Protein backbone atom coordinates (compact mmCIF):
# COMPACT_ATOMS: atom_id res chain seq x y z
CA UNK A 1 0.00 0.00 0.00
CA UNK A 2 1.43 3.42 -0.90
CA UNK A 3 2.11 5.78 1.98
CA UNK A 4 -0.66 8.12 3.10
CA UNK A 5 0.67 11.63 3.65
CA UNK A 6 -0.70 14.30 5.98
CA UNK A 7 -0.38 17.08 3.42
CA UNK A 8 1.49 18.33 0.39
CA UNK A 9 4.00 19.94 2.74
CA UNK A 10 5.29 16.45 3.62
CA UNK A 11 6.68 15.89 0.11
CA UNK A 12 7.06 19.45 -1.20
CA UNK A 13 10.86 19.58 -0.65
CA UNK A 14 11.28 16.54 -2.91
CA UNK A 15 9.90 18.15 -6.07
CA UNK A 16 10.50 21.33 -8.04
CA UNK A 17 7.13 21.22 -9.76
CA UNK A 18 3.64 19.75 -9.73
CA UNK A 19 1.38 18.75 -12.62
CA UNK A 20 -2.00 19.11 -10.93
CA UNK A 21 -5.34 17.86 -12.20
CA UNK A 22 -8.22 20.34 -11.97
CA UNK A 23 -11.65 18.67 -11.93
CA UNK A 24 -11.90 16.43 -8.88
CA UNK A 25 -8.78 17.88 -7.23
CA UNK A 26 -9.10 21.67 -7.32
CA UNK A 27 -12.87 21.90 -7.84
CA UNK A 28 -15.91 19.78 -8.68
CA UNK A 29 -17.25 22.00 -11.44
CA UNK A 30 -19.31 24.09 -9.02
CA UNK A 31 -17.34 24.50 -5.80
CA UNK A 32 -13.65 25.11 -5.22
CA UNK A 33 -11.81 22.92 -2.74
CA UNK A 34 -10.19 25.77 -0.84
CA UNK A 35 -7.72 23.52 0.98
CA UNK A 36 -6.43 22.34 -2.39
CA UNK A 37 -6.17 25.90 -3.65
CA UNK A 38 -4.24 26.87 -0.50
CA UNK A 39 -1.93 23.86 -0.89
CA UNK A 40 -0.92 25.00 -4.37
CA UNK A 41 -0.47 28.60 -3.20
CA UNK A 42 1.74 27.46 -0.30
CA UNK A 43 3.74 25.17 -2.60
CA UNK A 44 4.48 28.07 -4.93
CA UNK A 45 5.41 30.31 -1.98
CA UNK A 46 7.91 27.61 -0.99
CA UNK A 47 9.53 27.91 -4.42
CA UNK A 48 7.76 25.24 -6.46
CA UNK A 49 6.00 25.63 -9.78
CA UNK A 50 2.48 24.43 -10.57
CA UNK A 51 1.12 23.55 -13.99
CA UNK A 52 -2.58 22.76 -13.98
CA UNK A 53 -3.01 19.77 -16.29
CA UNK A 54 -6.59 19.17 -17.36
CA UNK A 55 -8.51 17.15 -19.91
CA UNK A 56 -10.79 20.09 -20.54
CA UNK A 57 -11.47 20.46 -24.28
CA UNK A 58 -11.14 24.23 -23.94
CA UNK A 59 -7.84 25.96 -24.75
CA UNK A 60 -6.00 27.13 -21.65
CA UNK A 61 -7.40 30.67 -21.82
CA UNK A 62 -10.92 29.29 -21.48
CA UNK A 63 -10.00 27.23 -18.44
CA UNK A 64 -8.32 30.28 -16.88
CA UNK A 65 -11.56 32.23 -17.35
CA UNK A 66 -13.55 29.38 -15.81
CA UNK A 67 -11.23 29.36 -12.78
CA UNK A 68 -11.65 33.13 -12.50
CA UNK A 69 -15.43 32.65 -12.46
CA UNK A 70 -15.01 30.12 -9.63
CA UNK A 71 -12.74 32.64 -7.86
CA UNK A 72 -9.67 30.41 -7.86
CA UNK A 73 -6.62 32.48 -6.99
CA UNK A 74 -4.15 33.08 -9.81
CA UNK A 75 -1.50 32.56 -7.11
CA UNK A 76 -2.31 28.84 -7.18
CA UNK A 77 -0.65 28.12 -10.52
CA UNK A 78 2.01 29.23 -12.99
CA UNK A 79 0.45 27.85 -16.17
CA UNK A 80 -2.42 25.76 -17.53
CA UNK A 81 -2.12 23.02 -20.14
CA UNK A 82 -5.32 21.48 -21.48
CA UNK A 83 -6.38 18.61 -23.67
CA UNK A 84 -7.84 21.31 -25.90
CA UNK A 85 -4.36 22.80 -26.38
CA UNK A 86 -2.88 19.55 -27.70
CA UNK A 87 -6.06 18.61 -29.59
CA UNK A 88 -5.72 21.75 -31.72
CA UNK A 89 -2.59 20.17 -33.23
CA UNK A 90 -4.60 17.09 -34.22
CA UNK A 91 -7.31 19.29 -35.73
CA UNK A 92 -4.73 21.24 -37.74
CA UNK A 93 -3.56 17.98 -39.27
CA UNK A 94 -7.03 17.02 -40.56
CA UNK A 95 -8.27 17.61 -44.09
CA UNK A 96 -11.82 18.53 -45.01
CA UNK A 97 -14.90 19.63 -43.10
CA UNK A 98 -15.41 18.97 -39.41
CA UNK A 99 -18.45 17.95 -37.35
CA UNK A 100 -18.37 19.24 -33.76
CA UNK A 101 -19.92 16.69 -31.43
CA UNK A 102 -20.30 18.85 -28.36
CA UNK A 103 -21.83 22.09 -27.10
CA UNK A 104 -21.38 25.46 -28.77
CA UNK A 105 -19.41 26.72 -25.75
CA UNK A 106 -16.48 24.67 -27.08
CA UNK A 107 -16.31 26.51 -30.42
CA UNK A 108 -13.21 28.49 -29.31
CA UNK A 109 -11.30 25.23 -29.75
CA UNK A 110 -11.34 26.00 -33.50
CA UNK A 111 -10.34 29.67 -33.32
CA UNK A 112 -7.72 30.50 -35.94
CA UNK A 113 -7.59 27.00 -37.41
CA UNK A 114 -9.60 27.81 -40.54
CA UNK A 115 -11.82 24.76 -40.28
CA UNK A 116 -15.29 24.61 -41.83
CA UNK A 117 -17.85 23.17 -39.40
CA UNK A 118 -20.64 21.10 -40.94
CA UNK A 119 -23.29 18.58 -39.88
CA UNK A 120 -22.58 14.88 -39.31
CA UNK A 121 -23.87 13.84 -42.74
CA UNK A 122 -21.31 16.02 -44.55
CA UNK A 123 -18.23 15.77 -42.36
CA UNK A 124 -14.83 14.23 -43.05
CA UNK A 125 -13.68 14.40 -39.43
CA UNK A 126 -15.43 14.34 -36.04
CA UNK A 127 -14.12 16.48 -33.19
CA UNK A 128 -15.80 15.49 -29.94
CA UNK A 129 -15.68 17.78 -26.92
CA UNK A 130 -18.54 16.10 -25.05
CA UNK A 131 -22.25 15.52 -25.23
CA UNK A 132 -24.51 18.26 -26.56
CA UNK A 133 -26.49 18.45 -23.29
CA UNK A 134 -24.41 16.62 -20.72
CA UNK A 135 -26.94 17.18 -17.92
CA UNK A 136 -29.53 15.19 -19.88
CA UNK A 137 -27.78 12.87 -22.33
CA UNK A 138 -25.90 9.58 -21.98
CA UNK A 139 -23.52 8.02 -24.52
CA UNK A 140 -26.11 5.51 -25.71
CA UNK A 141 -28.19 8.41 -27.02
CA UNK A 142 -25.53 8.80 -29.73
CA UNK A 143 -25.16 5.15 -30.73
CA UNK A 144 -27.06 5.40 -34.03
CA UNK A 145 -25.21 8.54 -35.17
CA UNK A 146 -21.84 7.09 -34.19
CA UNK A 147 -22.63 3.76 -35.88
CA UNK A 148 -23.28 5.58 -39.17
CA UNK A 149 -20.09 7.62 -38.85
CA UNK A 150 -18.01 4.57 -37.97
CA UNK A 151 -19.42 2.73 -41.00
CA UNK A 152 -18.24 5.67 -43.14
CA UNK A 153 -14.79 5.37 -41.51
CA UNK A 154 -14.83 8.99 -40.34
CA UNK A 155 -11.89 9.66 -37.96
CA UNK A 156 -12.89 10.71 -34.44
CA UNK A 157 -10.74 13.22 -32.51
CA UNK A 158 -11.49 13.19 -28.77
CA UNK A 159 -10.77 16.54 -27.13
CA UNK A 160 -11.49 15.33 -23.58
CA UNK A 161 -10.43 11.75 -22.77
CA UNK A 162 -12.22 11.72 -19.39
CA UNK A 163 -15.06 9.21 -19.21
CA UNK A 164 -16.88 11.06 -16.43
CA UNK A 165 -16.28 14.14 -14.29
CA UNK A 166 -17.71 15.49 -11.07
CA UNK A 167 -20.19 18.34 -11.29
CA UNK A 168 -21.32 19.10 -7.79
CA UNK A 169 -22.69 15.84 -6.42
CA UNK A 170 -23.28 14.30 -9.86
CA UNK A 171 -21.12 12.42 -12.33
CA UNK A 172 -21.35 13.81 -15.88
CA UNK A 173 -20.35 11.89 -19.02
CA UNK A 174 -17.46 13.38 -21.00
CA UNK A 175 -16.13 13.03 -24.53
CA UNK A 176 -14.04 10.02 -23.53
CA UNK A 177 -17.21 7.99 -23.03
CA UNK A 178 -18.24 8.72 -26.63
CA UNK A 179 -14.74 7.89 -27.89
CA UNK A 180 -14.98 4.56 -26.05
CA UNK A 181 -18.32 3.82 -27.73
CA UNK A 182 -16.96 4.84 -31.15
CA UNK A 183 -14.02 2.51 -30.69
CA UNK A 184 -16.37 -0.34 -29.75
CA UNK A 185 -18.32 0.35 -32.95
CA UNK A 186 -15.17 -0.11 -35.00
CA UNK A 187 -14.36 3.56 -35.51
CA UNK A 188 -10.88 5.09 -35.48
CA UNK A 189 -10.16 7.42 -32.55
CA UNK A 190 -7.36 9.90 -31.89
CA UNK A 191 -6.59 11.25 -28.41
CA UNK A 192 -3.85 13.62 -27.22
CA UNK A 193 -4.91 14.43 -23.64
CA UNK A 194 -4.22 12.41 -20.49
CA UNK A 195 -3.09 9.62 -20.36
CA UNK A 196 -1.23 10.16 -23.65
CA UNK A 197 2.23 11.68 -23.94
CA UNK A 198 1.55 14.89 -25.97
CA UNK A 199 -0.12 16.70 -23.05
CA UNK A 200 2.72 15.75 -20.68
CA UNK A 201 5.32 16.83 -23.22
CA UNK A 202 3.62 20.22 -23.53
CA UNK A 203 3.44 20.55 -19.73
CA UNK A 204 7.17 19.88 -19.43
CA UNK A 205 7.82 22.44 -22.15
CA UNK A 206 5.84 25.00 -20.16
CA UNK A 207 7.88 24.22 -17.05
CA UNK A 208 11.10 24.67 -18.99
CA UNK A 209 9.83 28.05 -20.20
CA UNK A 210 8.97 29.07 -16.63
CA UNK A 211 12.36 27.97 -15.26
CA UNK A 212 14.48 28.97 -18.24
CA UNK A 213 16.16 25.58 -18.12
CA UNK A 214 15.43 21.92 -18.84
CA UNK A 215 13.44 20.05 -16.20
CA UNK A 216 13.90 16.43 -15.14
CA UNK A 217 10.83 14.25 -14.63
CA UNK A 218 12.44 13.07 -11.39
CA UNK A 219 11.79 16.55 -9.99
CA UNK A 220 8.09 16.62 -10.95
CA UNK A 221 5.11 14.91 -9.34
CA UNK A 222 1.65 14.56 -10.86
CA UNK A 223 -1.50 14.95 -8.75
CA UNK A 224 -4.81 13.42 -9.80
CA UNK A 225 -7.83 11.26 -9.06
CA UNK A 226 -8.77 9.46 -12.30
CA UNK A 227 -7.46 5.95 -12.91
CA UNK A 228 -7.65 5.84 -16.75
CA UNK A 229 -6.34 9.39 -17.19
CA UNK A 230 -4.42 10.99 -14.31
CA UNK A 231 -3.04 7.80 -12.78
CA UNK A 232 -2.35 5.90 -15.99
CA UNK A 233 -0.90 9.01 -17.61
CA UNK A 234 1.46 9.90 -14.79
CA UNK A 235 2.80 6.38 -14.34
CA UNK A 236 3.11 5.53 -18.05
CA UNK A 237 4.91 8.81 -18.71
CA UNK A 238 7.41 8.31 -15.90
CA UNK A 239 6.17 10.71 -13.21
CA UNK A 240 5.73 10.14 -9.50
CA UNK A 241 2.08 10.34 -8.49
CA UNK A 242 0.12 11.77 -5.58
CA UNK A 243 -3.24 10.00 -5.78
CA UNK A 244 -6.27 11.92 -4.51
CA UNK A 245 -8.67 9.23 -3.34
CA UNK A 246 -11.77 11.42 -2.78
CA UNK A 247 -12.40 11.82 -6.50
CA UNK A 248 -14.39 9.96 -9.13
CA UNK A 249 -13.54 6.54 -7.68
CA UNK A 250 -14.32 7.26 -4.02
CA UNK A 251 -17.50 5.16 -3.99
CA UNK A 252 -15.28 2.11 -4.48
CA UNK A 253 -13.77 2.49 -1.01
CA UNK A 254 -15.65 5.43 0.62
CA UNK A 255 -16.49 7.48 2.55
CA UNK A 256 -14.65 10.07 0.48
CA UNK A 257 -12.88 11.92 3.29
CA UNK A 258 -12.05 8.80 5.31
CA UNK A 259 -11.65 5.85 2.93
CA UNK A 260 -11.43 2.24 4.02
CA UNK A 261 -7.73 1.67 3.49
CA UNK A 262 -8.08 -2.09 2.99
CA UNK A 263 -10.66 -1.49 0.25
CA UNK A 264 -8.47 1.23 -1.28
CA UNK A 265 -5.50 -1.12 -1.31
CA UNK A 266 -7.63 -3.77 -3.04
CA UNK A 267 -8.86 -1.18 -5.56
CA UNK A 268 -5.32 -0.11 -6.45
CA UNK A 269 -4.18 -3.73 -6.71
CA UNK A 270 -7.08 -4.56 -9.03
CA UNK A 271 -5.97 -1.71 -11.30
CA UNK A 272 -2.34 -2.83 -10.99
CA UNK A 273 -1.13 0.66 -10.07
CA UNK A 274 1.04 1.91 -7.24
CA UNK A 275 0.97 5.67 -6.63
CA UNK A 276 3.99 7.16 -4.90
CA UNK A 277 1.82 8.57 -2.10
CA UNK A 278 -1.86 9.30 -1.52
CA UNK A 279 -4.25 11.41 0.54
CA UNK A 280 -8.04 11.86 0.47
CA UNK A 281 -8.06 15.51 -0.60
CA UNK A 282 -5.25 17.81 -1.55
CA UNK A 283 -4.21 20.10 1.31
CA UNK A 284 -1.00 21.69 2.54
CA UNK A 285 -1.10 20.25 6.05
CA UNK A 286 -3.77 18.52 8.13
CA UNK A 287 -3.89 20.13 11.57
Secondary structure, 3 states (H helix, E strand, C coil): CCEECCCHHHCHHHCCEEEECCECCCECCCCECHHHHHHHHHHHHCCCEEEEEECCCCCHHHHHHHHHHCCCCHHHCCEEEEHHHHHHHHHHCCCCCEEEECCHHHHHHHCCCCCCECCHHHCCEEEECCCCCCCCCCHHHHHHHHHHHHHCCCEEEECCCCCEEEECCEEEECHHHHHHHHHHCCCCEEECCCCCHHHHHHHHHHHHHHHCCCCCHHHEEEEECCHHHHHHHHHHCCCEEEEECCCCCHHHCCCCCCCCHHHHHHHHHHCCCCCCEEECCCCCCCC
